[in-house]
């Protein structure tokens, strides 16, 4: 575990790129990792974990005891405060039967660093459990991250899993996000991605939901704001494989800039006559009426765009 | 009476079709002024020109003067900073923006802003503060939030485009009261409508038809003329317009 000085240095760099100060002031972290060093580790009730430092990152195993219900989120941070070449994180999360927990995970890449971050995560949400995984990314404006993250999730009977990937600050960099879910009977999977790409950022998001259980549900939602020369692709695949399952893909991407390329690819496959999977996709510039409404209240065009974009990314 | 807004012989053609054919209008400071007329009369286009929205920054000819300043060519923000705002017939919906945030943005230059009071004045309670200004609000609720945002901004001139549309009959009185409150708090109101019942709350009214002003005066007289002549004609009535 690191000394207070190390924690203060990391805190300073992460707060600089927008991480809430309160997280550090009130020691909110259950786990704080700077590249491959564990800085803070503090257990949450009902949550067992194993964290191993590796040469380039960490491996974590988390087990939420059955029936555990936590009002406060389990707060984790995987970041990089100094320039490094590669960071790799591997994780496995099992949420036991009937548990109800929320994980708030901060990805913090300090100002000015260039980094390749690879992440693999396996999630298993057992019967009747409820699990929310909020993955909040903070990058500096001069940070460039190549992020490659894959999540494989199994959602058990009557279980609920919501995964939100949100890039809140700075440049997206070069990003590949793949989320896959197998959903059992009456289970629910909700995938949400909210990102903003600037300059020559490249964003690729792929959500794949297999609705395998009767009356299972799946929602895949993306909000990507592409600015300057950003290239962004969203692929949403939902497979309705079971009786009375329901799926929906909702992608709404905003472009702002002449050299932006945005592609939305919804794939809808239904293998059961009582299943229903729908999709809606919209790509366009900022809604003119929204813009004019805010300008008519005295905001400049840039201020109005910022308000609208931040609302979409919320 | 001090004019706050003067529209002088404004003409506008869109896609080769004349929409406004020399509109003259004076709105006095502190009044509710209704602009009444059938669909297609040019009322909403006039409202757009006053606010500078829908790419209508200036007419082909004529002048729009706000408090002695020519606003032709100014962008929307510049007009808003002068003290003009507009409430849309079908207000925009915003993903991820709460009612409280929306009202605070609208009233950010109003030192006396009280968002709860603004909501109460439009018949909504403080439970709406955390609601999003998106599709989860009904049409009527969204309309009320829009009027609350005008109250929050406290502009010198509020252009209300069809504030009564989509509002059920029972709520009409509420809307009328909100508009009166706006005026009582120092905002001059220019209200676009095609319903003479709501126009009756105005201090003065103007009847428009086929891109021209037909009559300005007492709302009852103007409403009567609208009811007996304009509504019947539906389409352009050369005799009516000729009688200007």
HADDOCK unambig.tbl for C-alpha pairs under 7 A between the chains (distance, minus, plus):
assign (segid A and resid 289 and name CA) (segid B and resid 92 and name CA) 5.89 0.50 0.50
assign (segid A and resid 290 and name CA) (segid B and resid 92 and name CA) 5.36 0.50 0.50
assign (segid A and resid 292 and name CA) (segid B and resid 53 and name CA) 6.61 0.50 0.50
assign (segid A and resid 295 and name CA) (segid B and resid 76 and name CA) 5.85 0.50 0.50
assign (segid A and resid 295 and name CA) (segid B and resid 77 and name CA) 4.95 0.50 0.50
assign (segid A and resid 296 and name CA) (segid B and resid 76 and name CA) 5.74 0.50 0.50
assign (segid A and resid 296 and name CA) (segid B and resid 77 and name CA) 5.93 0.50 0.50
assign (segid A and resid 296 and name CA) (segid B and resid 80 and name CA) 5.26 0.50 0.50
assign (segid A and resid 296 and name CA) (segid B and resid 85 and name CA) 5.21 0.50 0.50
assign (segid A and resid 296 and name CA) (segid B and resid 86 and name CA) 6.39 0.50 0.50
assign (segid A and resid 297 and name CA) (segid B and resid 80 and name CA) 5.96 0.50 0.50
assign (segid A and resid 297 and name CA) (segid B and resid 85 and name CA) 6.30 0.50 0.50
assign (segid A and resid 297 and name CA) (segid B and resid 106 and name CA) 5.16 0.50 0.50
assign (segid A and resid 297 and name CA) (segid B and resid 153 and name CA) 6.87 0.50 0.50
assign (segid A and resid 298 and name CA) (segid B and resid 77 and name CA) 5.01 0.50 0.50
assign (segid A and resid 298 and name CA) (segid B and resid 80 and name CA) 4.90 0.50 0.50
assign (segid A and resid 298 and name CA) (segid B and resid 81 and name CA) 5.57 0.50 0.50
assign (segid A and resid 299 and name CA) (segid B and resid 77 and name CA) 6.11 0.50 0.50
assign (segid A and resid 300 and name CA) (segid B and resid 77 and name CA) 5.73 0.50 0.50
assign (segid A and resid 311 and name CA) (segid B and resid 95 and name CA) 5.58 0.50 0.50
assign (segid A and resid 311 and name CA) (segid B and resid 96 and name CA) 4.07 0.50 0.50
assign (segid A and resid 311 and name CA) (segid B and resid 97 and name CA) 5.35 0.50 0.50
assign (segid A and resid 312 and name CA) (segid B and resid 95 and name CA) 5.49 0.50 0.50
assign (segid A and resid 312 and name CA) (segid B and resid 96 and name CA) 5.65 0.50 0.50
assign (segid A and resid 314 and name CA) (segid B and resid 96 and name CA) 5.71 0.50 0.50
